[in-house]
Amino acid sequence: MAKRDYYEVLGLHRGASEQEIKRAYRKLARRYHPDVNPGDKGAEAKFKEVSEAYEVLSDGEKRRQYDQFGRDGFSRATGGPQPGAGFGGFDFGRVDFGTGGVADLGDFLSGLFGGQAGVRTDTPVKGEDVHYSLDINFSDAVRGLATEITVQKQTPCDVCHGSGAAPGGRLEVCPDCGGSGRRPGRGLRRTVEPCARCHGNGKIGHEPCRVCGGRGETFGTERIAVKIPAGVDTGSRIRLQGKGQPGQNGGPPGDLYIVTRVRPHPVLERKGDNLHVEVPITIAEAALGARIEVPTIDGMTTMRIPPETSSGQVFRLRGKGVPHLKGGGQGDQFVAVKIVAPKNLDVRSQELLREFARLNPEDPRPKIG
């Protein structure tokens, strides 16, 4: 039986961020863990499938290989999880929930939902950060860019303002969890789970908000103005404070991190804050010197080639590179010249070159051989 695509397993699209992958895995791992579903072979199989998908997609290099080669090609190319390899001996009690290491399921759920069942914790919790990948042109990365992006995230309900109660209604203690927001989990381990009725809030509206169903949050999109500073490169991160997921129990919202991916320039190559380009010149220009046109990020500029210039010689254009991201000037541009021999010479041109060689019997290779 053919195995499903890893993104499909986690219910994600291929452009999902690291935060979305971790969030989807945590949700599914809690749902299908064998301790939560004792004796349920179907849940155990789904947990194995979810864990295998997360192992690949949470690793940047493995994910790139998987996106490039597909499932079977990835397994052959990288030694990744092989079709049908199984998870014999897998310790279902200790799982990587994306928290920085392997953790016990009971400890994980207990920490996630605020300790032991029946004990309410109203400590404000900061919302999760959101990561957004933004593709920009080479020139925009050098000069800076003001743009807008659309981010999908949870936001406080506009109708109930996060209370979960219908307008004008009152809040009351959840009768299912007694106001703790948590319920004892199932299985052999002592775990806790968020209360399904109040969604972990401990209180419910006497008449729930019809828009959010009593959750106090809705999933939607937000249009955000973004200013990308001059000098960013692929992998640069711009932090927008308070633009992430909403906090809990009155906690502050998380932050939004914009990660830039810069498209390559057709001619210029960037190395740090310096730019590099190779420009062809003729034999006459190299021997006699000349003024030539050179491409820069600001357009074409004129550069002087001195007489007796050798192929491969490098010249510097000061201040023609990329602005330093933290301010304080900018890099340079380096121009490497390459002598290009003429083609399709006529008889007269060939005679002139032979005469030139007779008049200039210089050996450029005296130390070779």
Phi, psi and omega in degrees: 000128184292138180277152183283160175297140184300321179296321179296322180301318182270359179070039185238162171267165187292339179267017184299144178280168177301321181294321179293321178297314181295318182295318179295319180295315181301319181296313183287325179296321178294324184288319190253003182300137182303330178292332178275338182232065184299130177079000181268099182295327179297316179294323179298317179296320179293324178296319176299316182296317179296317181295320179296317180296317181293324180302323181277310188285340179276349178258119186304314182291316178298322181294319178298319178296318181294317179297328183279316188257347186080182187294306182291317180296323178297317182298318181288322187283329188241353185074023180289188181305124182274142176305127178081005184291330177078180181229051180299136179076012182293131179273100184288348180276342181235114189225144174278107180265022178076023182258009179105001179178177180280135184224155175288138183300318180296316178296321181297309182293324180297316179292324183292321186255013168095029175096205186283151181300145177090352179250113184276136175238122180255020181296128178299136181239128179292142179292162180289149175284153178243136178247136184227125178269131182234119176274130179225157178287159180302314183295324178293326178294325181283318187267339186098161187207137171249123184211184176231146177232157176249121184246133176265126181195170174283137177226151177303139181299129181291338184275309183262357179058035175090356183280333183087354181259150177297150179308129181085352180275171182246159176263145178221159181297136180294124182288340182283322183247000179068020178094357181282335184081001184224154177229150177299139178278172178264164177106182185284328182278151178276102181233167176232154180227156177293142179296128183290335185279316183258000179060033176087001182277336181086344179226152178228155177284139176305323170232107185300149176298131183285338183281312183256359179070020179093358182284332183086356181224151174229151179265123182205195181241152178225132178270121187235130175283134185230137174246113179269119183289155177295138176102002180292158178226177176301127181097353177294145182239128176250124184261127173248106186293134175078011180256014178268206180290150181294151178280175180243150179055038179083006179289161182287156176290160176287186181251159176254125178249119177264121180255120185272144172232115188264128177287144182290154176273144182294338184235313185279145176240133181261133173227102187068234177258010177257151177247147181229143178210147175250130184236128178281144175225160181274169177298319180296318179296320180292320183283318187261345186087156182190169171250123185238160177270132183233133177285138174228176180294339180261010182111191182283142176224160181265136179227141181271128173259119182286159176301156177062039177277134180267155176294135182094352180295142186247134178241150182250133171252102186292138176074012180259014181264213185263137176300141176295131186300327181264014177088173177089050175095193180208169183284187181246170173245134180249129184246116176261126181265145180230119181285128181250123180288144179291151180242159176056048179291138174278177184299315182299317180295321178297319179297318180296321179292323177294319177297319178299318180294324178291324180283339182230075184280050181276138178259112181279359184235050185290334185261002180269128178082000000 
